[in-house]
Amino acid sequence: MAPMPKFRLATHGRLQEWVAQEKDYFRAEGLDYELLVYLDMQKTWIDPNASGGEMRYGALESFQDNRPCDISSACHWAVNQASASGAGRMWGHAYGVSPSGIFVRPDSEIRQPKDLAGVEIGVGFHSGSHFSTVQMLAPAFPREQLRLKFLGRPTDRLDALIERKVPAANVFGAHVYVAEQLGYRKVVDTTFMEGFLLDPNANIEDVQRYFRALRRAQLDIDLEPERYKHYLLRELPQRYQDQVDAQAFGPGERIVFEPYTREMYEHALRWMQAVEIFSEEEIGKAPYQEAVVA
């Protein structure tokens, strides 16, 4: 009889998986697993039609192309749309909240959200930075004044900001702390919700083991974040690791062990259609009971 395959899980640039591995919580729950580092996994995100310095390939497209893991994360909008369109099932018993913000150069004259009208903002296509920029700048100025430049992966956006290829960029997680330490200025906070997407063949008992381990890790992080912040360096390229002090970081994404409800699911789908990120034809049609493990 062939051995059961390892449960493949991805870090998504946060602390919880690293802490659960350090404390051996996954093994304690009986989970035979393989840890995939989000920074490395993003190297497979390739846009065959990239042109003009833009990359129209992001979190949603990576789900549609079958990320090589049994469970992974992205903003709840991308996970919601992926599950609604049949690319996997959303886990309905937890969600994350990730720090995020639109940053500008230290010498920028941009001071307030309204000053970003007509300014090119680097975001990731169909990713948290894309959706949260649309959401958080809606009160500041009319949508037709919003200018987005799709720059691919999280580090690509940080690079573009630092290399002065864009006047502003939306970054999340550890990249927020890097931007702050390097002197870049946050103009608007874009903190957003994260979701979890299960591979269609994921073993639900293994998923439950995974989340029990993460719950224990989250408590450790809440109690003593200073012991674990160094793990965020593993989610950054070496060139940034050498320029920052992890002890000055925040704890990054926090996992909330509360339901992602039918109301939340349907609200996200309606919002994405209302702001015309997706057309009526593109929006996922699967009902909550089919798209979400509740």
N, C-alpha and C positions, 0 to 999 in steps of 0.2 A: 504494500500500500504506500503510495507516494506521500511524503510529508506535507502538512498543510503549509501554504505560503505565508511568509511573514506579513504582518499588517503594516502597510506603508503609510507613514504619517509625515506631515511637513510642518516646519517650524513657523512659517509665515512672519519671520522677523521679530518674534516676541520671546519672552522669557519662559513661558509655562512649560513647553516641551523640554527645554534644556534642564529646568529644575526637576521635572519629573524623571528625567534620565539620571541626573546626578543622585537623586534620592532613591533611585530604583523603584519608583512607584509603579511604572508600567509592568515590570516583572512581578511586583507584589500583587498586582491585579491579575496575573496570569496571561499577560499580553506578550506574545512573541512578535517583535516589531523591528522595523527598519526606519531610521530617522533620516529624512531628506531635508537638507538645508535650503531654505527659501532662496537665498542668494544664488546658489548653484542651479536650482530648478529654473530660475528665470532665464538662464542662458539658452533654454530651448524655445523661448518666445521670439519667433522670427516672423516678420511681416514680409511676404514675398513681393508685395506691391509697394513697399516703402519708397517714398520719393519726396524731394524737397525738404529733407531733414525730418520728416514726420514718420511715425510708426503707428499705423492704425491696427494695432494688435495689443490686447491687454488681458486683464483677468478673465473677462467673459470668454474671449476667444481661446484662452488656454484651457478653460473648462470644456468648451465645445470640441477641442482637439484631444480631450482625454488626458488631463494631467496624470503623471505616473504615480498616483498614490490613492489609497483607499479613502482618505479624508484630507481635505485641504480647506483653506480659508480665503476669503476676499471680502470686499465690502458687501453689505447685505443686499445692495441693489444687483450686483453682478451674480451673486449666489442665487438670489430670488429669480432673476431672469433665466439663469442656467437651469434651475430646477423646474421652472414653469415651462421651459421649452424642451424638457426631457433629457438634459445632459447629465442628470444625476438627481439625488434627492437631498433636500435641505434638512439639516438636523434641527428639530423644533424645540429642543430642550435647553438651549444655551445660545448666547451670542456674545460678541466682543465689542468693546468700545476702544477705538484707537485714537491717540493724539495725532493731530494733523493741522497743518496751517499753510497759508500762502505767504511766502517770504520774498523779500526784496533785498537788494544790495544795501550795505551800510550807508552809502552816500545817496541813496535814492530819494527823490522828492515825494514819492508816494507815501502817504501817512495814514490814510483812512481807506476803508473799503470802497467808497465812492470814487477815490482816485484811480482805481483799477479799471474804470470805464475806458474802453478803447485800447487798453494795454495788453500786450500778448502775454498769456499766462501758460507756463508749461504744465501739462497734466498727462496722465496715462490714459489711453483710449479705453473706454468702457471699464474703468477701474475706479477705486474710491476717490482718487484725486479729481477725476472727471466729474463724477456725480456730485461730490460735495462742493466743488467750485460752483456748479450751476445752482445748487440749493442755497449755499450761504451768501452768494452775491445777488440773489434775486431781489432782496429788499433794498439793495444799494443803488441799482440803476437798471434801466430797461435791458431785456435779454439781447436785443439787437446790438448793444454796445459791448457785449461779452466776446472777447477774442481768445480762443483756445489754440494752443499749439500742442499736438500730440507727440510726446517725446519718449514713449515706451516705458521702460522699467523705472522703479523708484530711484535707483542710483543715476540713471540717465538724466532725470530731472534735476537732481542735486548737482550733477556735473555741469549741466547747461546753465544753471544759475551762477555757479562759481566761476565758470569760464565766460560769463557775460554774453551767452548766446540768447538768453531771454531776460527781460527785465524783472520777471516774477515767476515763481514756480510753486506748486502745491506739493508738499512732501509730507510723509507720515512716518510714525514709529521712530526708530532710532535716527532716521534722517532729520527729524525735527531737532533732536538734541545736537546733532552735528552742526546744523545750520546755526543754531543759537550760539554754540561755542565758537564758531568761526566769525561771529559778529553780524550775521544776517538778521534782518528785522522782520518779525511776524506782523503782517498788516491785518489779517483776519484769521481767527481760529476756525478750522474746518473739521473738527473732531467728528468722527462718524462711526456708525455701527458696522460690525463685521458679522459675517455668517459662516456656516460650515457646510460644505457640500460633500456628500458621500458618493463614492463610486457605486454604480448600479449593482455591483457584485460584492460590496462590502458586507462583512459579517456583523450583524447588529450587536451580537454579544461582545465582539471585539470593540465596537464603537462605544458601548457602555463601559467597558474596562478603561478605554482611553479617557473618557470624560471623568470617571472616578479618580483617575490619576491626576488629571488636570485640576480637579477641584482641590485636591490636597496641595498641589503645587501653588495654586492661587493663594491659598491661606499662608503658605510659607512666604510668598512674595509680599503679601499685605503686612505680615509681621516684621520681616527683616529684608526689605528690598535691597539694602546696601550689600548684602551677601551675594546677590545674584546678578546685579546690573552689568557685570563684566561680560556676561554671555551675549549682550547686545552687540559687542564688538565682532562676534562671529558672523553677524548678519551684515557686516560692512566690508567693502574692499580694504585691502591693507593700507592704501594711501590715506584713507580717512582714519583708520585705527591709530595711525602714527601721529595724528594731529589733535586728538581729543582725549579727555579724561573721562572714563566711564563712570567714575564716582560722582560726577556732576550731572549724569543723566537722570531722567525720571524713570519710572518702572515700565513705561510703554503700554501696550495694549492690556486692558483688563478684561477677563472673561466673566460674564454675568450668567449665573446658572438659573435663568428664568426662561419661560417659554417665548419662542418666536411664534406669535399667535396668528390665527387666520386674519384678524384685522390688520396686523402689521404686514403680512404677506400681500394682501389685496391692496393696501394703501401704497406700498412700494411700487406695485405694478401700475396702478392708476397714475401715480406721480410721474414715473418714467414716460408714460404715454402722454401725459398732459404737457410735460416740458419738451416733448418731441425728440427725446433721445432715441426712442424707438417709435416706429409707425404702428398703426393698429395691426398691420399684417405681421410685423416682426415681433410684437410682444408675445410672451409665452401665454399659452391657453390652458395649461394643466391646472385643475382646481387644487385647492389646498390639500385635500386628503390624498391626492395622488403625488403631489410635488414635495410634501414635507413629512418627515417622520415625526409625528406628534404623539 
